[in-house]
Amino acid sequence: MITPKNIEYVTDEKGTKKSVILKTDFERMQEELEDLEDALALEKCT
């Protein structure tokens, strides 16, 4: 879930927002991807 504390802005020297960095839990995302890969592999076997 994206919340204000998960967002960091990159600004220029004038303070103008130029880009956004969304902080996430990398390990959680990696586990979810592995679970999806496992589910896809099981579907191919049936």
WOPE-V590758 format. One record per helix or strand of 3 or more residues. SS is the DSSP state (alpha for helix, beta for strand). FROM is the first residue (numbers start at 0). TO is the last residue. If there is no record, write none. Layout:
SS_FROM_TO + SS_FROM_TO
This chain:
alpha_3_5 + beta_6_10 + beta_16_21 + alpha_25_44
